[in-house]
Amino acid sequence: MMHNSLLIADRLRQANEDKISRDRRDPHRNVVPLDSCNVIGREELRLDGEWEIRIEADFPGMEEAAADLADYLDRSGIRVTDRSPRTIVLRSDAPLDAGSFRREVDTDRIVVSASDIGGIWAGIVYLEKELSTRGAPAIRRGKIDRSPAWDVQIGQAPYGANYLVPDLDEEFLSDDAFRLMIHYGVTGMTLYGDWLFYVSSSIFPELNHPDYIHSIQVLKRAAARAKKYGVSLYFVPVSPKLDGHHPLFERVPSARGAKISPGLKENGKSIYNLCSSDPQSLAFHAETMAGLFREVPDLGGLILIIGGESYYHCFMRPDLTDIESDARTNCKRCQVKRPEEAVNALLQATADAVHKVKPDAPVMAWPYSAFVWSSDPTQLELLSGMAPGVALLNTIEKDEWVKKDGYRKLIWDYSVDYTGPASNLIQQAEIVRRKDIPLYIKTETAIGLECIHIPYLPSLGRLADKWRQTANMKPTGVLQSWMFFGMWGSRAEELGWWASWFPNQSTEETIRLMAQRDFGSDAPAYIRAWSELGEAAARLPYIPQYFTGPEFIGPAHPLIFGDEPENKETYEALLYYLQENEETFSTVVNKVKHSLVLVSMPYRHMESVMKSEDGRELSEILITEYSIACTHARRAFEEVAHLALLADPQLAAIATEERLLIEFVYRTLQTALHTYRFLLAKERGEEAEMTRIAILEEDNTRAAARLLNEAPWLDLSRRNDGNFPSSLTMIEAKLTSLNKARKRLEGSA
């Protein structure tokens, strides 16, 4: 799940200048005038005429909050002036909890009170959503107090915005990004990358970064800008991976920890992480992380991935070649310890140092794939010895074997099918409650690894159920997405806001309100389409490997008659997540390209993530499940394909986007089904069947090309988590190949 820490600056500049990206960062882009003809009750205040917005608080960000409200009201048809007896007051109120608000409504005044800027924003967003879903300029009189269901909701940077340290100035991460996030209830944003950018050390001066002062100042400014919108920045630090002959190791040999498993480059240099048991190394971790919060006091907290990546220790990725069979690391100092002892000591050193500077900063330990080194598969020993001040973050669904129709499916990573909770999380939750350890839940609001090629899968009922399962764990906070596509501002992501602010409202009611707001009288058709896509998601047979196959490439995935595709470079990409076994600041991943396509059935992967229980071959299960998924996706497409465009141009644009996405999901599933049927026929030497399938796929691919021309945001080349080829370019090459296949069949007829 990793991303390269190296910033591709030109690509991000281009994305930030892209019109789609700019539109996406406008939370009010789809606001339409409220209908004043709707029935308004006696106990409600009508927001007609003119209103003045008054600020009676001095929190940083008040001007931005007031401007946002004025922008919304203006687009909704409610006039905002500097002088009016009818007022909306934004006021400070110290007794309220952080992030909460109080609203008082009487005849000519609305007062939103909060103890911090986060609460002010929460009150404004609550009011805006209330008016939009109601569709009328009216709210109920009286007083309400509202608080979110959890302390913090952390998300990824919006589409087209950067999340990689240290390039976080406005050129790469604008204020509009934070404004979009807060409108979806997202109060935290993940940053990712090498923490060597932030080193100014007296302990290990060899690791001092020449641009330390500049990088710290950029981070400090970004955190202050985010704070104005009620958003905090949470750093996911990637630890140093150094040449074995680094000057630090020459001076302090004990700091050299485990030799890391080889990376992408053959006969590359040996690299090592810092020893997780060396006292000086632990002091260096503490010094750096404490300094980070001292210099950037607005930083929200740390997310420390301690499983298979990121916050390195000597048990994480050691090269165990020629090591005793029972050894878990090649580091001599750490070999005598149990992994949990070393990892907990590293966590304690980090948390203690941070909390001396900022006592309330969450320091979350995330055992993502920690089964590779832990003494028990659910890390219960790790939790039993976890130091005070360290919180647990874990996924709602990962590492569960789920019983399906005649087979079992391993949820080895994030899933849009299985909504949780995983049994390992249930066991962990019992321990953390007993030990009073804060629990944070990682989920995905919009996608799963079964479908990370799109911004969101419109199976809202299934996604809402995942939020319900997340809420049932009663977390302190939620990490709602990893850094795959970028936050999109979709209804799927909006479900998180409803889950936090209306936890007792049924998912059916939430979905109905959003559909009615966005699609008017066509809402029932979209709700039925979403339901069908939920059924389709339930039949996705397995989670494929990262960034490969038809599930990722979508309709651009070729049908390959030979051993490799024609013009194979057309289907190759630079995959940033493979940085994990490379030296810090290495550029290797920017040079080694990887094929994205399948040329044969992926049996090895299938056998590791699927288990037949009814005697069928896995390939038969795969075909059967994709056939059923396609049927449901086709029904979803048919529900909305022939709806007339809505009269309002803004609502028409919303509906068009949703239809394009629904059809693209259908076309992708068709391609997946055709690809696996084709590869089976290829395996059996059935050339006539291969050609027949190729002709079917040609029609599907041409339809997909039209979609990509209408919706360029679906093109893989727009992504920021890798350097991917253009989907349209791949489709052009694919259609040339399919046309040849059709002519061969016609010639033999």
C-alpha positions in Angstrom: 0.0 0.0 0.0 3.0 2.2 0.0 3.9 5.3 -2.1 7.2 6.7 -3.2 8.3 9.6 -1.1 9.9 11.3 -4.1 7.7 14.1 -5.4 7.0 14.2 -9.1 6.7 17.9 -9.0 5.8 18.6 -12.7 2.9 16.0 -12.5 1.5 17.7 -9.4 1.8 21.1 -10.9 -0.1 19.9 -13.9 -2.8 18.3 -11.7 -3.2 21.4 -9.7 -3.7 23.4 -12.8 -6.2 21.0 -14.2 -9.8 22.3 -14.4 -11.2 19.0 -13.1 -9.0 19.3 -10.0 -10.0 22.9 -9.4 -13.7 22.0 -9.7 -13.2 19.1 -7.4 -11.8 21.3 -4.7 -14.9 23.5 -4.7 -17.3 22.0 -2.1 -20.1 24.2 -3.4 -19.6 23.4 -7.1 -23.0 21.6 -7.2 -25.1 23.9 -5.1 -28.4 24.9 -6.7 -30.9 27.5 -5.5 -33.2 26.4 -2.8 -36.9 26.1 -3.6 -38.7 28.7 -1.5 -42.0 27.2 -2.7 -41.5 24.1 -0.5 -43.8 23.8 2.5 -42.3 25.5 5.5 -43.7 24.8 9.0 -44.7 27.2 11.7 -41.8 26.1 13.9 -39.3 26.9 11.2 -37.3 30.0 10.3 -37.5 31.0 6.6 -34.1 32.3 5.3 -35.5 34.7 2.7 -34.7 38.3 2.3 -31.3 39.6 3.3 -29.0 38.3 6.0 -25.8 39.5 7.6 -23.0 37.2 8.9 -21.4 38.5 12.0 -18.1 37.2 13.5 -17.9 37.2 17.3 -14.8 35.0 17.8 -11.1 35.4 17.1 -10.2 31.9 16.1 -7.8 31.8 13.1 -10.0 30.9 10.1 -13.1 32.8 11.1 -13.0 35.0 8.0 -12.6 31.9 5.8 -15.6 30.2 7.6 -17.8 33.2 7.2 -16.8 33.5 3.5 -17.7 29.9 2.9 -21.1 30.3 4.5 -21.7 33.5 2.4 -20.7 31.7 -0.7 -23.1 28.9 0.0 -26.0 31.2 0.8 -25.4 33.3 -2.3 -25.4 30.3 -4.6 -28.6 29.1 -2.9 -30.4 32.3 -3.6 -30.1 33.8 -0.1 -28.8 37.4 -0.1 -25.9 38.3 2.2 -25.3 41.9 3.0 -23.2 44.0 5.5 -26.3 45.5 7.1 -29.4 43.6 7.9 -31.4 43.1 11.1 -31.5 39.4 10.3 -28.2 37.9 11.3 -26.2 34.7 11.4 -23.7 35.0 14.3 -20.5 32.9 14.5 -19.5 33.0 18.2 -17.0 31.5 20.6 -18.2 29.4 23.5 -15.5 27.9 25.7 -17.5 25.3 27.6 -18.3 23.3 24.5 -16.1 20.3 23.5 -13.6 20.7 20.7 -15.2 20.1 17.3 -18.7 20.4 18.7 -21.2 23.3 18.2 -24.4 24.8 19.6 -27.0 26.4 17.4 -29.8 28.7 18.6 -32.5 29.8 16.1 -35.1 32.4 16.9 -37.2 34.9 14.8 -34.4 36.8 13.1 -31.2 35.3 14.3 -29.1 32.2 14.0 -26.2 31.8 16.4 -23.6 29.1 15.9 -21.3 28.8 18.9 -18.1 26.7 19.4 -15.0 26.5 21.5 -12.7 26.2 18.5 -12.6 26.8 14.7 -13.3 23.1 14.1 -16.7 23.5 15.9 -17.5 26.7 13.9 -16.8 24.8 10.7 -18.9 21.9 11.9 -21.8 24.1 12.6 -21.6 25.8 9.2 -21.3 22.5 7.3 -24.2 21.1 9.3 -26.4 24.1 8.3 -25.4 23.9 4.7 -26.1 20.2 4.4 -29.4 20.6 6.3 -30.6 23.3 3.9 -29.4 21.3 0.8 -31.0 18.0 1.7 -34.2 19.8 2.7 -34.2 21.7 -0.6 -35.8 24.7 1.1 -34.5 27.9 2.8 -35.7 27.0 6.2 -34.5 25.4 9.5 -36.3 24.6 12.8 -36.3 27.2 15.6 -34.8 26.4 19.0 -31.5 25.2 20.3 -29.5 22.1 19.4 -26.1 20.8 20.6 -24.2 18.5 18.3 -21.0 16.6 18.6 -19.3 14.1 16.2 -19.3 10.4 17.0 -15.5 10.3 17.2 -12.7 12.8 18.0 -11.0 12.9 14.6 -11.8 11.7 11.0 -8.7 11.5 9.0 -8.7 11.3 5.2 -6.4 11.6 2.2 -5.6 14.8 0.3 -8.1 15.7 -2.4 -7.6 14.6 -6.0 -4.9 16.7 -7.6 -3.4 17.8 -4.3 -0.1 16.6 -2.9 0.4 14.6 0.3 4.1 13.8 0.1 6.5 15.6 2.4 8.2 18.1 2.2 6.4 19.8 -0.8 3.3 21.1 1.0 3.2 24.7 0.1 0.2 26.2 -1.6 1.5 25.3 -5.1 1.0 21.6 -4.2 -1.5 21.7 -1.4 -3.9 24.6 -1.5 -6.3 26.0 1.0 -9.1 24.8 -1.2 -8.1 21.2 -0.4 -8.7 21.7 3.3 -12.0 23.5 2.6 -13.2 20.5 0.6 -12.2 18.1 3.3 -14.0 19.9 6.1 -17.2 19.8 4.1 -17.1 16.0 4.2 -16.5 15.8 7.9 -12.7 15.2 7.4 -10.8 16.9 10.3 -7.4 15.3 9.6 -5.3 14.7 6.6 -2.4 12.2 6.2 1.0 13.3 5.1 3.5 10.7 4.0 7.2 10.4 3.4 10.7 10.2 4.6 11.2 11.8 8.0 14.9 12.4 7.2 13.6 15.7 5.6 13.0 16.8 9.2 16.3 15.9 10.9 18.5 18.4 12.7 20.2 16.1 15.1 23.0 16.4 17.7 22.9 12.6 18.2 23.2 11.5 14.5 24.4 14.7 12.7 25.4 12.6 9.7 21.6 12.4 8.9 21.0 16.1 9.1 19.1 17.3 6.1 20.5 20.4 4.3 17.0 21.8 3.6 15.8 21.1 7.2 14.9 24.8 8.0 13.0 25.2 4.7 11.1 21.9 5.1 10.1 22.6 8.6 8.8 26.1 7.7 6.8 24.7 4.8 5.3 22.1 7.1 4.6 24.7 9.8 2.8 26.9 7.3 0.8 24.0 5.9 -0.3 23.0 9.4 -1.4 26.5 10.2 -3.3 26.8 6.9 -5.1 23.5 7.5 -6.0 24.6 11.1 -8.0 27.6 9.7 -10.3 25.0 8.2 -10.5 22.8 11.3 -8.2 20.2 9.8 -5.0 18.8 11.4 -2.1 17.1 9.6 -1.1 13.6 10.6 2.3 12.4 9.6 2.9 8.8 8.4 6.8 8.8 8.7 9.0 6.5 6.6 12.2 5.7 8.4 15.8 5.9 7.1 17.1 3.0 4.9 20.8 3.6 4.5 23.8 2.2 2.6 25.6 -0.3 4.9 28.7 2.0 4.5 27.0 5.2 5.4 29.2 7.5 7.5 26.8 7.2 10.4 27.4 3.4 10.5 31.1 4.0 10.2 31.1 6.2 13.3 28.4 4.4 15.3 28.4 0.7 14.2 25.8 -0.2 16.8 23.2 2.0 15.0 23.2 -0.3 12.0 20.3 -2.6 12.4 18.9 -5.2 10.1 20.0 -5.7 6.5 16.8 -5.1 4.4 15.7 -7.6 1.8 16.9 -6.8 -1.8 14.9 -4.2 -3.8 14.2 -3.8 -7.5 17.7 -3.4 -8.8 19.8 -6.6 -9.4 23.0 -6.6 -7.4 22.1 -3.4 -5.7 23.8 -2.0 -2.7 23.0 -3.5 0.8 20.8 -1.2 2.8 20.0 -1.2 6.5 17.5 0.3 8.9 18.4 1.9 12.1 18.6 -0.6 14.9 15.4 -0.7 17.0 17.3 -1.8 20.1 20.3 0.5 20.0 20.0 3.2 22.8 21.4 5.9 20.6 19.1 5.0 17.7 16.1 5.2 20.0 17.2 8.5 21.3 17.5 9.7 17.7 13.9 8.7 17.0 12.8 10.5 20.1 14.9 13.6 19.4 13.5 13.9 15.8 9.8 13.3 16.6 9.9 15.6 19.6 11.6 18.3 17.5 8.9 17.9 14.8 6.1 18.7 17.3 8.1 21.5 19.0 8.7 23.2 15.7 5.2 22.5 14.3 2.8 22.7 17.3 -0.2 22.5 15.0 0.7 19.0 13.7 -2.1 16.7 14.7 -0.3 13.4 15.5 1.7 10.4 14.1 0.5 7.3 12.4 3.3 4.7 12.8 2.9 1.7 10.5 4.9 -1.0 12.3 3.9 -4.1 10.3 5.5 -4.5 7.0 6.5 -0.9 6.1 7.2 2.7 7.0 8.3 3.0 10.7 11.2 0.6 10.5 12.4 -1.8 13.1 14.8 -4.8 12.7 12.0 -7.3 12.3 10.1 -5.5 9.5 11.8 -6.4 6.3 15.0 -8.3 7.2 17.0 -10.3 4.6 16.8 -13.8 6.1 19.0 -15.4 3.5 21.4 -17.9 5.2 19.9 -17.0 8.6 18.9 -19.8 11.1 15.4 -21.0 10.4 13.9 -19.8 13.6 15.6 -16.3 13.5 13.3 -13.4 12.8 16.0 -10.8 12.0 19.6 -10.6 11.0 20.3 -7.9 13.5 22.5 -9.5 16.2 21.4 -7.0 18.9 17.7 -7.6 18.2 17.9 -11.4 17.6 18.0 -12.0 21.4 14.7 -10.2 21.8 11.1 -11.1 21.0 9.9 -8.8 18.2 7.2 -7.3 20.5 9.7 -6.2 23.0 11.8 -4.3 20.5 8.8 -2.8 18.7 7.1 -1.6 21.9 10.4 0.0 23.1 10.5 1.9 19.8 6.9 3.0 20.2 7.4 4.0 23.8 10.5 6.1 23.0 8.6 7.9 20.2 5.4 8.5 22.2 7.1 9.6 25.4 9.1 12.2 23.4 6.2 13.5 21.5 4.0 13.8 24.6 6.5 15.8 26.5 6.0 18.4 23.8 2.4 17.9 22.9 0.6 15.7 25.5 -2.7 15.3 23.5 -1.1 14.4 20.2 -2.3 10.8 19.2 0.6 8.5 18.5 -1.0 5.6 16.6 0.6 2.2 16.1 -0.7 0.5 13.0 0.2 -3.2 12.8 -0.5 -3.4 9.0 0.7 -6.8 7.9 2.5 -7.3 11.2 1.8 -11.1 10.9 5.0 -11.3 9.0 7.0 -10.9 12.3 4.6 -11.0 15.3 4.7 -13.9 17.7 0.9 -14.4 17.3 -1.2 -13.7 14.1 -3.4 -11.0 15.8 -0.6 -9.1 17.7 -2.2 -9.7 21.1 1.3 -10.0 22.7 2.2 -6.6 21.2 -0.9 -5.0 22.6 -0.4 -6.6 26.0 3.0 -4.9 26.4 2.1 -1.6 24.7 3.2 1.4 26.5 0.8 4.0 27.9 0.3 6.9 25.5 0.4 4.7 22.4 -2.9 4.1 20.5 -3.9 1.3 18.3 -4.9 1.8 14.7 -6.2 -1.1 12.7 -8.3 -2.0 9.7 -12.0 -2.9 9.9 -11.7 -5.8 7.4 -8.2 -6.9 6.8 -6.8 -10.5 7.1 -10.1 -12.2 7.3 -11.1 -15.4 5.4 -14.7 -14.7 4.4 -17.1 -17.5 3.5 -18.6 -17.0 0.0 -20.8 -19.1 -2.3 -18.9 -22.4 -2.4 -15.5 -20.8 -1.6 -13.6 -18.6 0.8 -12.0 -15.3 0.0 -9.0 -13.8 1.8 -9.4 -10.2 2.6 -5.7 -9.6 2.5 -6.1 -5.9 2.0 -8.9 -3.3 1.8 -12.2 -4.6 0.4 -15.3 -3.1 -1.0 -17.0 -6.5 -0.6 -16.4 -7.5 3.0 -17.6 -4.8 5.5 -16.1 -6.2 8.7 -15.3 -6.3 11.5 -12.5 -8.7 11.1 -12.0 -11.3 13.9 -8.4 -10.0 14.6 -9.8 -6.5 15.2 -12.5 -7.9 17.5 -9.8 -9.7 19.6 -7.6 -6.6 19.7 -10.5 -4.4 20.7 -11.1 -6.5 23.8 -7.5 -5.9 25.0 -7.4 -2.2 24.2 -10.7 -1.6 26.1 -9.3 -3.5 29.1 -6.1 -1.5 29.0 -7.8 1.8 28.2 -5.8 2.1 24.9 -7.4 4.5 22.4 -8.7 2.6 19.3 -8.6 4.1 15.9 -10.2 2.3 12.9 -8.9 2.3 9.4 -11.6 1.9 6.7 -12.1 2.9 3.0 -14.9 5.3 2.2 -15.1 4.8 -1.5 -13.2 1.9 -2.9 -11.6 -1.5 -2.2 -8.6 -3.2 -3.7 -11.0 -5.0 -6.0 -11.6 -1.6 -7.7 -8.9 1.0 -7.1 -9.0 2.2 -10.7 -12.0 4.5 -10.0 -12.5 7.4 -7.7 -15.4 5.6 -5.9 -17.7 2.6 -6.4 -21.3 3.7 -6.2 -22.5 0.8 -4.1 -23.6 3.2 -1.3 -25.5 0.6 0.7 -22.5 -1.6 1.1 -20.2 1.3 1.8 -22.7 2.6 4.4 -22.7 -0.8 6.1 -18.9 -0.6 6.4 -19.4 2.8 8.2 -21.9 1.1 10.5 -19.5 -1.6 11.4 -16.8 1.0 12.0 -19.1 3.0 14.3 -20.0 -0.1 16.2 -16.4 -0.4 17.3 -16.8 3.0 19.1 -13.5 4.3 18.0 -11.7 7.4 19.2 -11.0 8.3 15.6 -11.3 7.0 12.1 -8.7 6.9 9.3 -11.2 6.8 6.4 -8.9 6.3 3.4 -5.4 5.5 2.3 -3.7 7.6 -0.4 -4.8 5.9 -3.5 -6.9 8.0 -5.9 -7.3 11.2 -3.9 -10.3 12.5 -2.1 -13.0 13.0 -4.7 -15.9 14.8 -2.9 -18.3 11.9 -3.7 -21.4 10.7 -2.1 -19.4 7.7 -0.9 -17.1 10.0 1.0 -20.1 12.0 2.3 -21.4 8.9 4.0 -18.6 9.5 6.6 -20.1 12.8 7.5 -23.5 11.3 8.0 -22.1 8.4 10.0 -20.3 10.9 12.4 -23.0 13.5 12.8 -26.2 11.3 12.4 -25.1 8.0 13.9 -28.6 6.9 14.7 -30.1 7.7 11.3 -30.7 4.6 9.1 -28.5 4.2 6.1 -31.5 4.0 3.9 -32.6 7.4 5.0 -29.2 8.9 4.5 -29.0 7.4 1.0 -32.5 8.7 0.2 -31.7 12.2 1.3 -28.5 12.4 -0.8 -30.2 10.9 -3.9 -33.2 13.2 -3.6 -31.0 16.2 -3.2 -28.8 15.3 -6.2 -31.2 13.7 -8.6 -34.6 15.0 -7.7 -37.4 12.8 -9.2 -34.9 10.4 -10.6 -33.6 9.5 -7.1 -35.4 6.1 -7.0 -33.6 4.9 -10.2 -30.2 5.9 -8.8 -30.9 4.2 -5.5 -31.8 1.0 -7.4 -28.6 1.3 -9.4 -26.5 1.7 -6.2 -28.2 -1.4 -4.8 -27.4 -3.5 -7.9 -23.8 -2.3 -7.7 -23.8 -3.4 -4.0 -24.8 -6.9 -5.2 -22.1 -6.7 -7.9 -19.5 -5.9 -5.2 -20.6 -8.9 -3.2 -19.6 -11.2 -6.0 -16.1 -9.8 -6.7 -14.2 -13.1 -6.2 -10.8 -12.0 -5.0 -8.6 -9.1 -4.2 -6.1 -8.9 -7.1 -2.5 -7.8 -6.8 -1.7 -4.1 -6.7 -2.0 -2.3 -10.0 -2.4 -5.3 -12.3 -5.0 -7.0 -14.4 -8.4 -5.9 -15.8 -9.6 -4.9 -12.3 -7.1 -2.0 -12.3 -6.5 -1.3 -16.0 -10.3 -1.6 -16.6 -11.5 -1.8 -20.2 -8.0 -0.8 -21.5 -6.7 -4.3 -20.5 -5.7 -6.1 -23.7 -6.4 -9.7 -24.7 -3.0 -11.0 -25.4 -2.8 -13.9 -28.0 1.0 -14.4 -27.6 3.4 -14.4 -24.7 3.3 -10.6 -24.3 1.3 -7.7 -25.7 2.2 -5.9 -28.9 4.0 -2.7 -28.1 4.4 -3.9 -24.5 5.8 -0.6 -23.3 2.3 0.8 -23.8 1.2 -1.2 -20.8 4.1 -0.5 -18.5 4.1 1.8 -15.5 6.4 3.1 -12.7 5.0 1.9 -9.4 5.9 4.1 -6.5 4.8 1.7 -3.8 7.8 -0.5 -4.6 10.0 2.0 -2.9 9.9 0.1 0.3 13.0 -2.0 -0.2 15.1 0.8 -1.7 17.5 3.3 -0.1 16.0 6.5 1.2 15.8 9.1 -1.6 16.6 6.4 -4.2 15.3 7.1 -7.7 15.3 3.4 -8.7 11.4 3.2 -8.8 11.4 6.0 -11.3 13.5 3.9 -13.7 12.2 0.3 -13.4 8.9 -0.2 -15.3 6.4 -3.0 -14.6 3.9 -4.6 -16.8 0.3 -4.1 -15.7 -1.3 -6.8 -17.8 -2.1 -10.5 -17.4 -0.8 -12.8 -20.1 -2.0 -16.0 -18.3 -4.3 -16.9 -15.5 -2.9 -15.7 -12.2 -3.1 -19.1 -10.5 -0.3 -18.5 -8.0 -2.0 -15.4 -6.5 -5.5 -17.0 -6.8 -4.4 -20.0 -4.8 -3.1 -17.8 -2.0 -6.3 -15.8 -1.7 -9.1 -18.2 -2.6 -10.1 -21.6 -1.3 -12.7 -23.8 -3.0 -15.1 -25.5 -0.6 -17.4 -27.3 -3.1 -14.9 -29.0 -5.4 -14.9 -26.5 -8.2 -11.7 -25.2 -9.8 -10.8 -21.7 -8.8 -11.0 -20.6 -12.4 -14.6 -21.8 -12.6 -15.4 -19.9 -9.4 -13.7 -16.8 -10.9 -15.8 -16.9 -14.1 -19.0 -17.7 -12.3 -18.6 -14.8 -9.8 -17.6 -12.3 -12.5 -20.6 -13.3 -14.6 -23.0 -12.6 -11.7 -21.3 -9.3 -10.9 -21.6 -8.3 -14.6 -25.3 -9.1 -14.5 -25.9 -6.8 -11.5 -23.7 -4.1 -13.0 -25.6 -4.2 -16.3 -28.8 -3.8 -14.4 -27.4 -0.8 -12.6 -26.4 0.8 -15.9 -29.8 0.1 -17.4 -31.5 1.8 -14.5 -29.9 5.1 -15.3 -28.8 4.9 -18.9 -32.0 6.3 -20.5 -33.0 8.9 -17.9 -33.7 12.3 -19.4 -31.2 15.0 -18.4 -32.4 17.1 -15.5 -33.5 20.6 -16.3 -31.0 22.3 -14.0 -27.6 22.3 -15.7 -25.7 21.7 -12.4 -27.9 18.8 -11.4 -27.6 17.5 -15.0 -23.8 17.6 -14.6 -24.0 15.6 -11.4 -26.3 13.0 -13.0 -24.1 12.7 -16.0 -21.0 12.1 -13.9 -22.7 9.3 -12.0 -24.0 7.6 -15.1 -20.6 7.7 -16.7 -19.1 6.1 -13.6 -21.8 3.4 -13.3 -21.3 2.5 -16.9 -17.5 2.4 -16.5 -17.8 0.0 -13.6 -20.0 -2.2 -15.8 -17.5 -2.0 -18.7 -14.7 -2.9 -16.3 -16.4 -6.0 -15.1 -17.2 -7.0 -18.6 -13.5 -6.7 -19.5 -12.6 -8.7 -16.4 -15.0 -11.5 -17.4 -13.8 -11.5 -21.0 -10.2 -11.5 -19.9 -10.4 -14.5 -17.6 -12.5 -16.4 -20.2 -10.0 -15.6 -22.8 -7.0 -16.7 -20.7 -8.7 -20.0 -19.9 -9.3 -20.6 -23.7 -5.7 -19.6 -24.4 -4.5 -22.1 -21.8 -6.5 -24.8 -23.5 -5.4 -23.9 -27.0 -8.9 -22.9 -28.1 -8.1 -20.2 -30.6 -11.6 -20.0 -32.1 -13.0 -19.3 -28.6 -10.3 -16.7 -28.0 -11.2 -14.9 -31.2 -15.0 -15.1 -30.3 -14.3 -13.5 -26.9 -12.1 -10.9 -28.5 -14.9 -9.8 -30.8 -17.3 -9.4 -27.8 -14.7 -7.4 -26.0 -14.1 -5.1 -29.0 -17.6 -3.7 -28.7 -17.2 -3.3 -24.9 -13.9 -1.5 -25.4 -15.3 0.9 -28.0 -18.0 1.9 -25.6 -15.4 2.4 -22.9 -13.4 4.7 -25.2 -16.4 6.9 -25.5 -16.7 7.0 -21.7 -13.1 8.0 -21.3 -13.4 10.9 -23.7 -16.4 12.1 -21.8 -14.9 11.5 -18.4 -11.1 12.1 -18.6 -10.9 11.9 -14.8 -11.2 8.1 -15.2 -7.9 7.9 -17.2 -5.2 6.1 -15.3 -2.6 8.7 -16.3 -4.4 11.2 -14.0 -3.5 9.3 -10.9 -0.8 10.5 -8.5 0.1 7.2 -6.9 2.2 6.1 -9.8 3.2 7.0 -13.3 0.7 5.2 -15.4 0.1 5.1 -19.2 -2.9 6.8 -20.7 -6.0 4.6 -20.7 -7.0 6.0 -24.1 -3.6 5.2 -25.5 -3.9 1.6 -24.2 -7.4 1.3 -25.6 -6.2 2.5 -29.0 -3.5 -0.2 -29.1 -6.0 -2.8 -27.8 -8.6 -2.0 -30.5 -5.9 -2.4 -33.2 -5.2 -5.9 -31.8 -8.8 -6.8 -31.5 -9.5 -5.6 -35.0 -6.8 -8.0 -36.3 -8.5 -10.9 -34.4 -11.9 -10.1 -36.0 -10.4 -10.0 -39.5 -8.7 -13.4 -38.9 -12.1 -14.8 -37.9 -13.8 -13.3 -40.9 -11.1 -14.6 -43.2 -11.5 -18.1 -41.9 -15.3 -18.1 -42.2 
